[in-house]
Amino acid sequence: MDDETRFAFEKLLNVAHGESGQSGRVAGFLLAWWNAEANGGFDLADLFTVDREIAGDMTTVFAYLARCEIAEYPTDYRGEIEQIIARWRPSASAE
């Protein structure tokens, strides 16, 4: 992951740990990347419900993934992703 994408991704992780509606939408975006089948997909209409800066960070991550030649997942952040799963998708973390 390049530095620009890592910075955007880490900002999104911080938002996803929050309590707001935007936090839940960002969590949905990140968890769809991690495992959409287990954690649910991401509704693109949610881009209209987050701040522009957050939408920009989502766009940065999405654009990076679109350029990858093979699937890439943020495994270095597994612990944080698991915390987000436990917070926003508790039924998925029980499986």
Gaussian input, Z-matrix of N, CA and C with variables (Angstrom, degrees):
# hf/3-21g

backbone

0 1
 N
 C     1     B1
 C     2     B2     1     A1
 N     3     B3     2     A2     1     D1
 C     4     B4     3     A3     2     D2
 C     5     B5     4     A4     3     D3
 N     6     B6     5     A5     4     D4
 C     7     B7     6     A6     5     D5
 C     8     B8     7     A7     6     D6
 N     9     B9     8     A8     7     D7
 C    10    B10     9     A9     8     D8
 C    11    B11    10    A10     9     D9
 N    12    B12    11    A11    10    D10
 C    13    B13    12    A12    11    D11
 C    14    B14    13    A13    12    D12
 N    15    B15    14    A14    13    D13
 C    16    B16    15    A15    14    D14
 C    17    B17    16    A16    15    D15
 N    18    B18    17    A17    16    D16
 C    19    B19    18    A18    17    D17
 C    20    B20    19    A19    18    D18
 N    21    B21    20    A20    19    D19
 C    22    B22    21    A21    20    D20
 C    23    B23    22    A22    21    D21
 N    24    B24    23    A23    22    D22
 C    25    B25    24    A24    23    D23
 C    26    B26    25    A25    24    D24
 N    27    B27    26    A26    25    D25
 C    28    B28    27    A27    26    D26
 C    29    B29    28    A28    27    D27
 N    30    B30    29    A29    28    D28
 C    31    B31    30    A30    29    D29
 C    32    B32    31    A31    30    D30
 N    33    B33    32    A32    31    D31
 C    34    B34    33    A33    32    D32
 C    35    B35    34    A34    33    D33
 N    36    B36    35    A35    34    D34
 C    37    B37    36    A36    35    D35
 C    38    B38    37    A37    36    D36
 N    39    B39    38    A38    37    D37
 C    40    B40    39    A39    38    D38
 C    41    B41    40    A40    39    D39
 N    42    B42    41    A41    40    D40
 C    43    B43    42    A42    41    D41
 C    44    B44    43    A43    42    D42
 N    45    B45    44    A44    43    D43
 C    46    B46    45    A45    44    D44
 C    47    B47    46    A46    45    D45
 N    48    B48    47    A47    46    D46
 C    49    B49    48    A48    47    D47
 C    50    B50    49    A49    48    D48
 N    51    B51    50    A50    49    D49
 C    52    B52    51    A51    50    D50
 C    53    B53    52    A52    51    D51
 N    54    B54    53    A53    52    D52
 C    55    B55    54    A54    53    D53
 C    56    B56    55    A55    54    D54
 N    57    B57    56    A56    55    D55
 C    58    B58    57    A57    56    D56
 C    59    B59    58    A58    57    D57
 N    60    B60    59    A59    58    D58
 C    61    B61    60    A60    59    D59
 C    62    B62    61    A61    60    D60
 N    63    B63    62    A62    61    D61
 C    64    B64    63    A63    62    D62
 C    65    B65    64    A64    63    D63
 N    66    B66    65    A65    64    D64
 C    67    B67    66    A66    65    D65
 C    68    B68    67    A67    66    D66
 N    69    B69    68    A68    67    D67
 C    70    B70    69    A69    68    D68
 C    71    B71    70    A70    69    D69
 N    72    B72    71    A71    70    D70
 C    73    B73    72    A72    71    D71
 C    74    B74    73    A73    72    D72
 N    75    B75    74    A74    73    D73
 C    76    B76    75    A75    74    D74
 C    77    B77    76    A76    75    D75
 N    78    B78    77    A77    76    D76
 C    79    B79    78    A78    77    D77
 C    80    B80    79    A79    78    D78
 N    81    B81    80    A80    79    D79
 C    82    B82    81    A81    80    D80
 C    83    B83    82    A82    81    D81
 N    84    B84    83    A83    82    D82
 C    85    B85    84    A84    83    D83
 C    86    B86    85    A85    84    D84
 N    87    B87    86    A86    85    D85
 C    88    B88    87    A87    86    D86
 C    89    B89    88    A88    87    D87
 N    90    B90    89    A89    88    D88
 C    91    B91    90    A90    89    D89
 C    92    B92    91    A91    90    D90
 N    93    B93    92    A92    91    D91
 C    94    B94    93    A93    92    D92
 C    95    B95    94    A94    93    D93
 N    96    B96    95    A95    94    D94
 C    97    B97    96    A96    95    D95
 C    98    B98    97    A97    96    D96
 N    99    B99    98    A98    97    D97
 C   100   B100    99    A99    98    D98
 C   101   B101   100   A100    99    D99
 N   102   B102   101   A101   100   D100
 C   103   B103   102   A102   101   D101
 C   104   B104   103   A103   102   D102
 N   105   B105   104   A104   103   D103
 C   106   B106   105   A105   104   D104
 C   107   B107   106   A106   105   D105
 N   108   B108   107   A107   106   D106
 C   109   B109   108   A108   107   D107
 C   110   B110   109   A109   108   D108
 N   111   B111   110   A110   109   D109
 C   112   B112   111   A111   110   D110
 C   113   B113   112   A112   111   D111
 N   114   B114   113   A113   112   D112
 C   115   B115   114   A114   113   D113
 C   116   B116   115   A115   114   D114
 N   117   B117   116   A116   115   D115
 C   118   B118   117   A117   116   D116
 C   119   B119   118   A118   117   D117
 N   120   B120   119   A119   118   D118
 C   121   B121   120   A120   119   D119
 C   122   B122   121   A121   120   D120
 N   123   B123   122   A122   121   D121
 C   124   B124   123   A123   122   D122
 C   125   B125   124   A124   123   D123
 N   126   B126   125   A125   124   D124
 C   127   B127   126   A126   125   D125
 C   128   B128   127   A127   126   D126
 N   129   B129   128   A128   127   D127
 C   130   B130   129   A129   128   D128
 C   131   B131   130   A130   129   D129
 N   132   B132   131   A131   130   D130
 C   133   B133   132   A132   131   D131
 C   134   B134   133   A133   132   D132
 N   135   B135   134   A134   133   D133
 C   136   B136   135   A135   134   D134
 C   137   B137   136   A136   135   D135
 N   138   B138   137   A137   136   D136
 C   139   B139   138   A138   137   D137
 C   140   B140   139   A139   138   D138
 N   141   B141   140   A140   139   D139
 C   142   B142   141   A141   140   D140
 C   143   B143   142   A142   141   D141
 N   144   B144   143   A143   142   D142
 C   145   B145   144   A144   143   D143
 C   146   B146   145   A145   144   D144
 N   147   B147   146   A146   145   D145
 C   148   B148   147   A147   146   D146
 C   149   B149   148   A148   147   D147
 N   150   B150   149   A149   148   D148
 C   151   B151   150   A150   149   D149
 C   152   B152   151   A151   150   D150
 N   153   B153   152   A152   151   D151
 C   154   B154   153   A153   152   D152
 C   155   B155   154   A154   153   D153
 N   156   B156   155   A155   154   D154
 C   157   B157   156   A156   155   D155
 C   158   B158   157   A157   156   D156
 N   159   B159   158   A158   157   D157
 C   160   B160   159   A159   158   D158
 C   161   B161   160   A160   159   D159
 N   162   B162   161   A161   160   D160
 C   163   B163   162   A162   161   D161
 C   164   B164   163   A163   162   D162
 N   165   B165   164   A164   163   D163
 C   166   B166   165   A165   164   D164
 C   167   B167   166   A166   165   D165
 N   168   B168   167   A167   166   D166
 C   169   B169   168   A168   167   D167
 C   170   B170   169   A169   168   D168
 N   171   B171   170   A170   169   D169
 C   172   B172   171   A171   170   D170
 C   173   B173   172   A172   171   D171
 N   174   B174   173   A173   172   D172
 C   175   B175   174   A174   173   D173
 C   176   B176   175   A175   174   D174
 N   177   B177   176   A176   175   D175
 C   178   B178   177   A177   176   D176
 C   179   B179   178   A178   177   D177
 N   180   B180   179   A179   178   D178
 C   181   B181   180   A180   179   D179
 C   182   B182   181   A181   180   D180
 N   183   B183   182   A182   181   D181
 C   184   B184   183   A183   182   D182
 C   185   B185   184   A184   183   D183
 N   186   B186   185   A185   184   D184
 C   187   B187   186   A186   185   D185
 C   188   B188   187   A187   186   D186
 N   189   B189   188   A188   187   D187
 C   190   B190   189   A189   188   D188
 C   191   B191   190   A190   189   D189
 N   192   B192   191   A191   190   D190
 C   193   B193   192   A192   191   D191
 C   194   B194   193   A193   192   D192
 N   195   B195   194   A194   193   D193
 C   196   B196   195   A195   194   D194
 C   197   B197   196   A196   195   D195
 N   198   B198   197   A197   196   D196
 C   199   B199   198   A198   197   D197
 C   200   B200   199   A199   198   D198
 N   201   B201   200   A200   199   D199
 C   202   B202   201   A201   200   D200
 C   203   B203   202   A202   201   D201
 N   204   B204   203   A203   202   D202
 C   205   B205   204   A204   203   D203
 C   206   B206   205   A205   204   D204
 N   207   B207   206   A206   205   D205
 C   208   B208   207   A207   206   D206
 C   209   B209   208   A208   207   D207
 N   210   B210   209   A209   208   D208
 C   211   B211   210   A210   209   D209
 C   212   B212   211   A211   210   D210
 N   213   B213   212   A212   211   D211
 C   214   B214   213   A213   212   D212
 C   215   B215   214   A214   213   D213
 N   216   B216   215   A215   214   D214
 C   217   B217   216   A216   215   D215
 C   218   B218   217   A217   216   D216
 N   219   B219   218   A218   217   D217
 C   220   B220   219   A219   218   D218
 C   221   B221   220   A220   219   D219
 N   222   B222   221   A221   220   D220
 C   223   B223   222   A222   221   D221
 C   224   B224   223   A223   222   D222
 N   225   B225   224   A224   223   D223
 C   226   B226   225   A225   224   D224
 C   227   B227   226   A226   225   D225
 N   228   B228   227   A227   226   D226
 C   229   B229   228   A228   227   D227
 C   230   B230   229   A229   228   D228
 N   231   B231   230   A230   229   D229
 C   232   B232   231   A231   230   D230
 C   233   B233   232   A232   231   D231
 N   234   B234   233   A233   232   D232
 C   235   B235   234   A234   233   D233
 C   236   B236   235   A235   234   D234
 N   237   B237   236   A236   235   D235
 C   238   B238   237   A237   236   D236
 C   239   B239   238   A238   237   D237
 N   240   B240   239   A239   238   D238
 C   241   B241   240   A240   239   D239
 C   242   B242   241   A241   240   D240
 N   243   B243   242   A242   241   D241
 C   244   B244   243   A243   242   D242
 C   245   B245   244   A244   243   D243
 N   246   B246   245   A245   244   D244
 C   247   B247   246   A246   245   D245
 C   248   B248   247   A247   246   D246
 N   249   B249   248   A248   247   D247
 C   250   B250   249   A249   248   D248
 C   251   B251   250   A250   249   D249
 N   252   B252   251   A251   250   D250
 C   253   B253   252   A252   251   D251
 C   254   B254   253   A253   252   D252
 N   255   B255   254   A254   253   D253
 C   256   B256   255   A255   254   D254
 C   257   B257   256   A256   255   D255
 N   258   B258   257   A257   256   D256
 C   259   B259   258   A258   257   D257
 C   260   B260   259   A259   258   D258
 N   261   B261   260   A260   259   D259
 C   262   B262   261   A261   260   D260
 C   263   B263   262   A262   261   D261
 N   264   B264   263   A263   262   D262
 C   265   B265   264   A264   263   D263
 C   266   B266   265   A265   264   D264
 N   267   B267   266   A266   265   D265
 C   268   B268   267   A267   266   D266
 C   269   B269   268   A268   267   D267
 N   270   B270   269   A269   268   D268
 C   271   B271   270   A270   269   D269
 C   272   B272   271   A271   270   D270
 N   273   B273   272   A272   271   D271
 C   274   B274   273   A273   272   D272
 C   275   B275   274   A274   273   D273
 N   276   B276   275   A275   274   D274
 C   277   B277   276   A276   275   D275
 C   278   B278   277   A277   276   D276
 N   279   B279   278   A278   277   D277
 C   280   B280   279   A279   278   D278
 C   281   B281   280   A280   279   D279
 N   282   B282   281   A281   280   D280
 C   283   B283   282   A282   281   D281
 C   284   B284   283   A283   282   D282

   B1=1.4541
   B2=1.5321
   B3=1.3162
   B4=1.4616
   B5=1.5377
   B6=1.3214
   B7=1.4692
   B8=1.5286
   B9=1.3339
   B10=1.4647
   B11=1.5274
   B12=1.3254
   B13=1.4633
   B14=1.5232
   B15=1.3209
   B16=1.4685
   B17=1.5318
   B18=1.3228
   B19=1.4579
   B20=1.5295
   B21=1.3348
   B22=1.4704
   B23=1.5309
   B24=1.3118
   B25=1.4531
   B26=1.5330
   B27=1.3137
   B28=1.4695
   B29=1.5291
   B30=1.3285
   B31=1.4642
   B32=1.5249
   B33=1.3154
   B34=1.4642
   B35=1.5287
   B36=1.3196
   B37=1.4694
   B38=1.5300
   B39=1.3247
   B40=1.4643
   B41=1.5209
   B42=1.3204
   B43=1.4634
   B44=1.5263
   B45=1.3263
   B46=1.4664
   B47=1.5246
   B48=1.3154
   B49=1.4689
   B50=1.5297
   B51=1.3253
   B52=1.4626
   B53=1.5149
   B54=1.3245
   B55=1.4646
   B56=1.5255
   B57=1.3229
   B58=1.4628
   B59=1.5258
   B60=1.3134
   B61=1.4580
   B62=1.5182
   B63=1.3302
   B64=1.4657
   B65=1.5255
   B66=1.3239
   B67=1.4632
   B68=1.5214
   B69=1.3166
   B70=1.4649
   B71=1.5143
   B72=1.3230
   B73=1.4637
   B74=1.5266
   B75=1.3206
   B76=1.4616
   B77=1.5256
   B78=1.3216
   B79=1.4622
   B80=1.5304
   B81=1.3290
   B82=1.4618
   B83=1.5200
   B84=1.3300
   B85=1.4644
   B86=1.5293
   B87=1.3317
   B88=1.4623
   B89=1.5238
   B90=1.3128
   B91=1.4667
   B92=1.5227
   B93=1.3242
   B94=1.4666
   B95=1.5285
   B96=1.3269
   B97=1.4661
   B98=1.5204
   B99=1.3051
   B100=1.4621
   B101=1.5282
   B102=1.3463
   B103=1.4720
   B104=1.5268
   B105=1.3071
   B106=1.4632
   B107=1.5227
   B108=1.3131
   B109=1.4607
   B110=1.5267
   B111=1.3085
   B112=1.4615
   B113=1.5297
   B114=1.3327
   B115=1.4674
   B116=1.5163
   B117=1.2989
   B118=1.4603
   B119=1.5095
   B120=1.3029
   B121=1.4573
   B122=1.5116
   B123=1.2977
   B124=1.4596
   B125=1.5167
   B126=1.3122
   B127=1.4569
   B128=1.5309
   B129=1.3124
   B130=1.4618
   B131=1.5246
   B132=1.3142
   B133=1.4706
   B134=1.5228
   B135=1.3302
   B136=1.4638
   B137=1.5246
   B138=1.3325
   B139=1.4724
   B140=1.5211
   B141=1.3319
   B142=1.4604
   B143=1.5287
   B144=1.3199
   B145=1.4640
   B146=1.5284
   B147=1.3287
   B148=1.4640
   B149=1.5301
   B150=1.3258
   B151=1.4601
   B152=1.5324
   B153=1.3096
   B154=1.4678
   B155=1.5256
   B156=1.3280
   B157=1.4697
   B158=1.5281
   B159=1.3081
   B160=1.4676
   B161=1.5258
   B162=1.3276
   B163=1.4669
   B164=1.5241
   B165=1.3329
   B166=1.4600
   B167=1.5169
   B168=1.3271
   B169=1.4709
   B170=1.5237
   B171=1.3292
   B172=1.4664
   B173=1.5286
   B174=1.3206
   B175=1.4627
   B176=1.5253
   B177=1.3230
   B178=1.4653
   B179=1.5241
   B180=1.3264
   B181=1.4700
   B182=1.5282
   B183=1.3239
   B184=1.4626
   B185=1.5305
   B186=1.3357
   B187=1.4599
   B188=1.5221
   B189=1.3165
   B190=1.4670
   B191=1.5262
   B192=1.3288
   B193=1.4683
   B194=1.5191
   B195=1.3201
   B196=1.4668
   B197=1.5300
   B198=1.3238
   B199=1.4713
   B200=1.5241
   B201=1.3317
   B202=1.4679
   B203=1.5293
   B204=1.3047
   B205=1.4588
   B206=1.5256
   B207=1.3288
   B208=1.4605
   B209=1.5294
   B210=1.3122
   B211=1.4643
   B212=1.5285
   B213=1.3181
   B214=1.4623
   B215=1.5237
   B216=1.3226
   B217=1.4625
   B218=1.5232
   B219=1.3348
   B220=1.4734
   B221=1.5363
   B222=1.3211
   B223=1.4609
   B224=1.5308
   B225=1.3239
   B226=1.4685
   B227=1.5312
   B228=1.3087
   B229=1.4663
   B230=1.5272
   B231=1.3005
   B232=1.4636
   B233=1.5327
   B234=1.3163
   B235=1.4673
   B236=1.5190
   B237=1.3229
   B238=1.4676
   B239=1.5192
   B240=1.3234
   B241=1.4651
   B242=1.5269
   B243=1.3278
   B244=1.4674
   B245=1.5291
   B246=1.3253
   B247=1.4724
   B248=1.5291
   B249=1.3143
   B250=1.4657
   B251=1.5277
   B252=1.3213
   B253=1.4722
   B254=1.5246
   B255=1.3243
   B256=1.4709
   B257=1.5199
   B258=1.3075
   B259=1.4770
   B260=1.5245
   B261=1.3448
   B262=1.4562
   B263=1.5275
   B264=1.3284
   B265=1.4598
   B266=1.5329
   B267=1.3345
   B268=1.4683
   B269=1.5225
   B270=1.3148
   B271=1.4601
   B272=1.5240
   B273=1.3372
   B274=1.4691
   B275=1.5141
   B276=1.3384
   B277=1.4669
   B278=1.5206
   B279=1.3242
   B280=1.4642
   B281=1.5198
   B282=1.3304
   B283=1.4803
   B284=1.4963
   A1=107.74
   A2=116.45
   A3=119.73
   A4=110.25
   A5=116.12
   A6=121.10
   A7=113.05
   A8=117.59
   A9=120.77
   A10=110.91
   A11=115.71
   A12=120.16
   A13=110.73
   A14=116.96
   A15=120.70
   A16=110.78
   A17=117.01
   A18=121.46
   A19=110.26
   A20=116.95
   A21=121.25
   A22=110.48
   A23=116.93
   A24=121.89
   A25=111.14
   A26=116.72
   A27=120.09
   A28=111.27
   A29=117.29
   A30=119.55
   A31=109.99
   A32=117.31
   A33=120.58
   A34=111.10
   A35=117.11
   A36=119.81
   A37=110.52
   A38=116.34
   A39=119.93
   A40=111.41
   A41=117.01
   A42=120.76
   A43=109.98
   A44=117.04
   A45=121.25
   A46=112.90
   A47=118.02
   A48=121.46
   A49=112.03
   A50=116.77
   A51=121.10
   A52=113.81
   A53=114.21
   A54=121.56
   A55=113.80
   A56=118.38
   A57=121.08
   A58=112.22
   A59=114.96
   A60=120.44
   A61=111.19
   A62=115.62
   A63=119.58
   A64=110.48
   A65=116.63
   A66=120.50
   A67=110.36
   A68=116.33
   A69=120.57
   A70=112.27
   A71=116.79
   A72=120.61
   A73=111.08
   A74=116.49
   A75=120.11
   A76=109.81
   A77=117.00
   A78=120.10
   A79=109.60
   A80=117.17
   A81=120.54
   A82=112.31
   A83=116.27
   A84=121.36
   A85=110.67
   A86=115.95
   A87=120.36
   A88=111.83
   A89=116.40
   A90=119.71
   A91=111.92
   A92=117.78
   A93=120.15
   A94=109.83
   A95=116.36
   A96=120.34
   A97=109.60
   A98=117.35
   A99=121.44
   A100=110.86
   A101=116.60
   A102=120.64
   A103=108.29
   A104=116.28
   A105=121.18
   A106=112.13
   A107=117.31
   A108=120.19
   A109=111.24
   A110=117.51
   A111=121.41
   A112=112.77
   A113=116.87
   A114=120.91
   A115=114.80
   A116=117.10
   A117=120.74
   A118=111.82
   A119=115.15
   A120=121.09
   A121=111.63
   A122=114.97
   A123=122.00
   A124=108.61
   A125=116.46
   A126=122.56
   A127=108.55
   A128=117.71
   A129=120.58
   A130=112.33
   A131=117.82
   A132=120.35
   A133=111.29
   A134=117.97
   A135=120.80
   A136=112.08
   A137=117.56
   A138=119.61
   A139=111.44
   A140=116.63
   A141=120.34
   A142=112.26
   A143=117.09
   A144=120.86
   A145=113.03
   A146=116.58
   A147=119.91
   A148=108.45
   A149=115.63
   A150=121.17
   A151=109.96
   A152=116.30
   A153=120.78
   A154=112.34
   A155=116.43
   A156=119.17
   A157=110.51
   A158=116.53
   A159=120.59
   A160=109.87
   A161=117.07
   A162=120.44
   A163=110.49
   A164=116.77
   A165=120.73
   A166=112.13
   A167=116.19
   A168=119.64
   A169=110.78
   A170=116.73
   A171=120.04
   A172=110.08
   A173=115.89
   A174=121.04
   A175=110.96
   A176=116.70
   A177=120.99
   A178=110.63
   A179=116.47
   A180=120.53
   A181=110.30
   A182=116.31
   A183=120.21
   A184=111.07
   A185=117.03
   A186=120.78
   A187=111.14
   A188=116.43
   A189=119.88
   A190=110.13
   A191=116.06
   A192=119.66
   A193=111.57
   A194=116.68
   A195=120.39
   A196=111.81
   A197=117.00
   A198=121.26
   A199=113.15
   A200=118.02
   A201=121.00
   A202=110.08
   A203=115.83
   A204=119.69
   A205=111.96
   A206=116.95
   A207=121.64
   A208=108.01
   A209=115.85
   A210=120.01
   A211=110.04
   A212=114.65
   A213=121.15
   A214=108.19
   A215=116.02
   A216=121.32
   A217=109.27
   A218=117.50
   A219=120.67
   A220=112.16
   A221=116.89
   A222=120.88
   A223=113.00
   A224=117.67
   A225=120.03
   A226=111.48
   A227=116.03
   A228=122.22
   A229=111.20
   A230=116.76
   A231=122.01
   A232=112.01
   A233=117.65
   A234=121.22
   A235=112.06
   A236=116.48
   A237=119.78
   A238=111.45
   A239=116.79
   A240=120.56
   A241=109.83
   A242=117.16
   A243=120.00
   A244=111.44
   A245=117.54
   A246=120.37
   A247=110.81
   A248=116.42
   A249=120.47
   A250=110.42
   A251=116.92
   A252=120.19
   A253=109.43
   A254=116.72
   A255=120.43
   A256=111.06
   A257=116.95
   A258=121.42
   A259=112.31
   A260=116.61
   A261=120.26
   A262=114.18
   A263=118.13
   A264=121.57
   A265=109.94
   A266=117.14
   A267=119.56
   A268=113.58
   A269=118.96
   A270=119.71
   A271=110.98
   A272=117.82
   A273=121.10
   A274=110.54
   A275=118.13
   A276=119.66
   A277=111.43
   A278=117.19
   A279=120.21
   A280=111.69
   A281=116.54
   A282=119.98
   A283=111.82
   D1=129.93
   D2=179.81
   D3=-73.41
   D4=166.55
   D5=-174.89
   D6=-61.32
   D7=-42.38
   D8=-179.83
   D9=-60.93
   D10=-43.70
   D11=-179.60
   D12=-68.64
   D13=-42.47
   D14=179.03
   D15=-59.60
   D16=-42.97
   D17=178.93
   D18=-61.72
   D19=-46.89
   D20=178.72
   D21=-63.19
   D22=-43.27
   D23=-179.71
   D24=-62.73
   D25=-44.44
   D26=179.94
   D27=-65.28
   D28=-36.18
   D29=175.05
   D30=-64.16
   D31=-40.31
   D32=178.29
   D33=-65.09
   D34=-39.32
   D35=176.15
   D36=-58.10
   D37=-44.58
   D38=179.62
   D39=-60.76
   D40=-41.83
   D41=178.43
   D42=-64.50
   D43=-43.06
   D44=-177.36
   D45=-63.85
   D46=-22.40
   D47=177.28
   D48=-80.45
   D49=-6.27
   D50=-177.25
   D51=-79.98
   D52=-168.31
   D53=-174.26
   D54=-113.49
   D55=-4.45
   D56=-171.43
   D57=-84.25
   D58=170.22
   D59=173.73
   D60=-61.54
   D61=-36.74
   D62=175.93
   D63=-62.03
   D64=-36.59
   D65=179.08
   D66=-60.59
   D67=-43.23
   D68=178.79
   D69=-64.34
   D70=-38.30
   D71=179.20
   D72=-69.14
   D73=-40.59
   D74=176.91
   D75=-65.72
   D76=-41.19
   D77=176.48
   D78=-58.13
   D79=-43.71
   D80=178.42
   D81=-58.85
   D82=-41.01
   D83=178.14
   D84=-62.12
   D85=-49.85
   D86=-178.30
   D87=-65.74
   D88=-40.94
   D89=-177.47
   D90=-72.89
   D91=-27.51
   D92=174.59
   D93=-65.03
   D94=-35.91
   D95=176.09
   D96=-69.49
   D97=-44.30
   D98=-176.09
   D99=-63.51
   D100=-49.28
   D101=179.14
   D102=-169.61
   D103=88.40
   D104=-176.10
   D105=-62.79
   D106=-35.32
   D107=-179.17
   D108=-63.07
   D109=-43.53
   D110=-178.02
   D111=-83.41
   D112=-31.68
   D113=-171.10
   D114=-110.51
   D115=0.58
   D116=-178.96
   D117=90.30
   D118=156.35
   D119=-179.41
   D120=-85.24
   D121=-174.92
   D122=179.39
   D123=-118.40
   D124=126.40
   D125=177.85
   D126=-82.82
   D127=116.08
   D128=-178.66
   D129=-58.57
   D130=-25.64
   D131=177.28
   D132=-63.40
   D133=-19.75
   D134=177.16
   D135=-63.98
   D136=-19.85
   D137=175.84
   D138=-60.51
   D139=-28.62
   D140=-178.81
   D141=-78.66
   D142=-10.07
   D143=-174.14
   D144=-108.23
   D145=3.77
   D146=177.39
   D147=-113.55
   D148=160.03
   D149=176.94
   D150=-58.13
   D151=153.92
   D152=-179.27
   D153=-58.67
   D154=-38.10
   D155=179.97
   D156=-63.87
   D157=-42.41
   D158=178.20
   D159=-64.82
   D160=-45.03
   D161=177.47
   D162=-59.64
   D163=-37.68
   D164=177.27
   D165=-63.96
   D166=-40.04
   D167=177.48
   D168=-66.41
   D169=-39.65
   D170=176.18
   D171=-61.58
   D172=-41.96
   D173=179.57
   D174=-62.89
   D175=-41.40
   D176=178.41
   D177=-59.78
   D178=-46.70
   D179=-179.91
   D180=-65.27
   D181=-45.48
   D182=-179.33
   D183=-61.25
   D184=-44.97
   D185=179.88
   D186=-62.44
   D187=-39.07
   D188=177.43
   D189=-61.18
   D190=-47.09
   D191=-179.34
   D192=-62.74
   D193=-36.38
   D194=179.59
   D195=-64.34
   D196=-25.39
   D197=179.26
   D198=-86.61
   D199=-13.21
   D200=-178.97
   D201=-70.65
   D202=137.39
   D203=179.46
   D204=-82.34
   D205=-24.14
   D206=175.42
   D207=-131.05
   D208=158.78
   D209=-179.44
   D210=-59.40
   D211=136.37
   D212=179.46
   D213=-132.65
   D214=135.48
   D215=-178.74
   D216=-126.26
   D217=152.11
   D218=-176.27
   D219=-81.40
   D220=61.79
   D221=-174.78
   D222=-64.43
   D223=-24.87
   D224=177.22
   D225=-64.66
   D226=-16.23
   D227=-177.28
   D228=-111.53
   D229=22.05
   D230=-175.45
   D231=-52.47
   D232=-46.18
   D233=-179.00
   D234=-58.72
   D235=-44.43
   D236=178.79
   D237=-67.37
   D238=-40.21
   D239=177.85
   D240=-61.99
   D241=-41.72
   D242=178.57
   D243=-63.34
   D244=-36.31
   D245=175.47
   D246=-64.20
   D247=-40.11
   D248=178.91
   D249=-67.39
   D250=-39.10
   D251=176.20
   D252=-61.18
   D253=-47.33
   D254=-179.19
   D255=-61.08
   D256=-36.11
   D257=-178.13
   D258=-75.71
   D259=-47.31
   D260=-171.03
   D261=-103.27
   D262=-18.01
   D263=179.57
   D264=-136.02
   D265=60.33
   D266=-174.39
   D267=-57.43
   D268=-32.17
   D269=179.10
   D270=-68.79
   D271=-30.35
   D272=178.12
   D273=-72.94
   D274=-33.32
   D275=-177.93
   D276=-74.33
   D277=-16.44
   D278=178.98
   D279=-80.83
   D280=-13.84
   D281=-177.81
   D282=-85.52

